[in-house]
Each structure stands twice: as C-alpha cells, then as structure tokens.
Amino acid sequence: MNEDNNAVPLTAPENPLEQVLKHGAQQLLASAIEAELAELLEQFSHERLDDGRLRVVRNGYQPERMIQTGLGDIPVRVPKVRDRKDKEVKFNSKLVPPYLKRTKNIEELVPWLYLRGISTGEMQPALASLLGENAKGLSANTVSRLKASWEQEYLAWARRDLSHRRFVYVWADGIYSKVRMDDKLCLLVVIGVDDTGRKELLAISDGVRESEQSWTEVLNQLNAQGLTAAPKLAIGDGALGFWNAVTKVWPTTRHQRCWVHKTANILNKVPKSMQPKIKSSLQDIWMAESKESALKAYDLFDKNYRVKYPKATDCLRKDKEEMLAFYDFPAEHWLSIRTTNPIESTFATIRLRTNKTKSCGSRNTTLSMAFKLAQLAEKKWYRLRGFKLLADVIEGITFKNGERIEQDLAEYQAAFIHQI
C-alpha cells in the first residue's frame, strides 16, 4: 500500500503555543470565578453571627472537572461557600454552571458542521480533528438527540405569541440550499426590530422559491401569532414575490429596496473595469445627506451611463422611489434600514449553498439547524442606534431627510377643526 508522505494527520500533538494558550485560559477562567465569589462574599460581608463570626465564608472547592473549549479540555475547580446561619446561601458560577460540560462554541459548531455536510456518524471524528481527541460526549446518538430536540424547539418557536410586541422595521431575504440533489430549498428569513430597538429573528420558513404565495404564508403566519400592527418599513431585495405579499398583507407598510443587492445587480451589467467607478457613483446616491441631493446624483448617473450601459441605468431607475424611502425616517436609523445587512451578516457564515447536498438532511433538519445558528447569532446583535426615535416613527411623526418636522400649530389646529 502506498503512503502519502504529504498527508496531514487529523490530530497532532499539542504544540507549545497551544499549551500556553490553554494554561492562560485556565488561569483567566479561575480568576473570573474568584471574582464572582468575591462579589458574593462582599454581598454578605455585613452579616455576622451572634458570636461575631461571618455568616458566609469560603469552604474549599467542588471536585475538579473538565470543560470542553475551542482550545481543548480545560480543568476547572469551582469554589464552595458555607452559610453558617441557615445554609441557604450557595455559590454557583455564572461562567461555569453546575452541569456545564462544553462551551457554547461547541454548541454552535455541531449544527454548523451538520449543515456543511458532515453526517451524524462523521460528527465525532470531525470534532476530534478540530478540538482534539478528548472531544467526547458527542456520539452519533447524542447528535441525533440534539437534532430531535432542536426540531421541537423550532416548532414551538415558530408558534410563539407575538401579540405583546410591536415591530417597527422588518428585514426579509431568501437563503437558498439544496437539501437533496433534486430538491432546492429556499429559507425565507424575517428579522424585526421592536419599539425598544431590540432586533429579533421573527421567522425562518421554507419555500420552493421566493414566490408571492410563499411569502404571503410567512407574513400571514406572523399575523396569526399576534403581529397585527403592520411594520412601518420593510427592507428587502428586488424579489417581487416578497413585495407583492407585503402589499397584500401589510398595505400600509413602506418599501425600502436593499442598496447592497441593487448595487450588485447593477455591477453585473457593466464591464469589470468600470465597476469601481460605477460603485462610487452609486454611493453618491445612497450616501447623500438629503433626498434632493440623492435625486441629483440619480440624474447624473443616468446622464453619464445611459448611452453605454442602458441595462445598468434601467436597473437603477426601476425602483427609484423604493430605493430612497429611508430619507423619510430618522437619520440615526439610515445605516440599518438602507440594506438587508442584519440578515446578510447573520447568515454570512451559514449560507447553505453547499455542494455536499446528500448529507444536508431533510427540510425539517435544515430548518432547525438554521434556526439554532441564527438563534445563537441573535445573542450578539446590538440595539438599534437611535432607538428612542422609534416612538416617533410609531406615532406617525413626519421626517424629512432624517430630521423630525415640527408641525405648525396653526396647521395642527386647522386639521383638528376639520376632523371635528
């Protein structure tokens, strides 16, 4: 049998750098746990027994245990405390809960590997190659149980009550995957921002394509869950199916086309040598300080490129009003509402366009895996900049070029009398 001298082993002996990193991680974790303990002891430092002794004191350590991390297994010793009064006070580290066996990066790694084509039976060797031979506890049966529990979590999440929430903006996009060689799946994803500025995954559903019928079903499902107040603005690409569905289900919702998608579509219609210049001209439009300046940049783009690149200028002109809707909303929100970046950035590392289609599993599995990864990403999302202005948007306050317009008192009185 021939041996490949260039073959790289799946696992290699731990090098000195890895040893230093693991030792540093162990010390850092120990210091953090000690800081947690010190905070607890400080909390009860004023409480003493009748004989003057402290009520809560240190009391040794729990048995050492191993925590699986991206650096491999790290030993951890969690301190204990003794409550001399009534034994009610106990110390539980928030960093290392009592039954934690692996860090969350492994929790994220399992669905990611599965979606990238690693089958259940191959999961353990794949994890061993990434985390070392001590990456135990994730056998084929364990992964199968995790998958089953995630499917149940997804089903419960997809029916949760939204009636107590008010979502002001929503972003929508279709993420494509081939779950089988002859079966193309489109994940229909909706993310919303509520009236407190917090972003939340609203829907992940499946459709054969981004059709009006598929998007209508998604939006109707959200309404059935209690999202009865239509969002003020929807942001998406140029897929007509979504916009037709929004017009039908949420007729009062404004439309904003994504500038990232529009730019990509236009650049595809011009020579590569011209793309940097074209891209800069497009930025002059959507980065303009006012709608009036943006319209002038629109006209200049059309004048400069209409003759040589008519398909590019037609592509830009097609959605003119919908491309500039963001100017009628607070300037603090423009960075977020001009594009579908909240979705693009979340799904950038879990885009499901993979050639390993036979291993990606069923539709339900793909949905639940994507749900788990998006749910993990959701924990890192930032609050919307200028979130306090969302109250004005909900109230219907008029904005021009990102600035709030104070209604003239006489105009307000006239409108009030007219209503009477």
Stockholm file with secondary structure:
# STOCKHOLM 1.0

chainA/1-420         MNEDNNAVPLTAPENPLEQVLKHGAQQLLASAIEAELAELLEQFSHERLDDGRLRVVRNGYQPERMIQTGLGDIPVRVPKVRDRKDKEVKFNSKLVPPYLKRTKNIEELVPWLYLRGISTGEMQPALASLLGENAKGLSANTVSRLKASWEQEYLAWARRDLSHRRFVYVWADGIYSKVRMDDKLCLLVVIGVDDTGRKELLAISDGVRESEQSWTEVLNQLNAQGLTAAPKLAIGDGALGFWNAVTKVWPTTRHQRCWVHKTANILNKVPKSMQPKIKSSLQDIWMAESKESALKAYDLFDKNYRVKYPKATDCLRKDKEEMLAFYDFPAEHWLSIRTTNPIESTFATIRLRTNKTKSCGSRNTTLSMAFKLAQLAEKKWYRLRGFKLLADVIEGITFKNGERIEQDLAEYQAAFIHQI
#=GR chainA/1-420 SS CCCCTTCCCSSCCCCHHHHHHHHHHHHHHHHHHHHHHHHHHHHTTTCBCTTSCBSEEEEEECCCEEEEETTEEEEECCEEEEETTTSCCCCCCSSSCTTCCBCHHHHHHHHHHHHTTCCTTTHHHHHHHHHCTTCCSCCHHHHHHHHHHHHHHHHHHTTCCCTTCCEEEEEEEEEEEEEETTEEEEEEEEEEEETTSCEEEEEEEEESSSCHHHHHHHHHHHHHTTCCSCCSEEEECSCHHHHHHHHHHCTTCEEEECHHHHHHHHHTTSCGGGHHHHHHHHHHHHTCSSHHHHHHHHHHHHHHHTTTCHHHHHHHHTTHHHHTGGGGSCGGGHHHHSSCHHHHHHHGGGCCCCSCGGGSCCHHHHHHHHHHHHHHHHTTCCCCTTGGGHHHHHHTCCEETTEECCCCHHHHHHHHHHHC
#=GC SS_cons         CCCCTTCCCSSCCCCHHHHHHHHHHHHHHHHHHHHHHHHHHHHTTTCBCTTSCBSEEEEEECCCEEEEETTEEEEECCEEEEETTTSCCCCCCSSSCTTCCBCHHHHHHHHHHHHTTCCTTTHHHHHHHHHCTTCCSCCHHHHHHHHHHHHHHHHHHTTCCCTTCCEEEEEEEEEEEEEETTEEEEEEEEEEEETTSCEEEEEEEEESSSCHHHHHHHHHHHHHTTCCSCCSEEEECSCHHHHHHHHHHCTTCEEEECHHHHHHHHHTTSCGGGHHHHHHHHHHHHTCSSHHHHHHHHHHHHHHHTTTCHHHHHHHHTTHHHHTGGGGSCGGGHHHHSSCHHHHHHHGGGCCCCSCGGGSCCHHHHHHHHHHHHHHHHTTCCCCTTGGGHHHHHHTCCEETTEECCCCHHHHHHHHHHHC
//
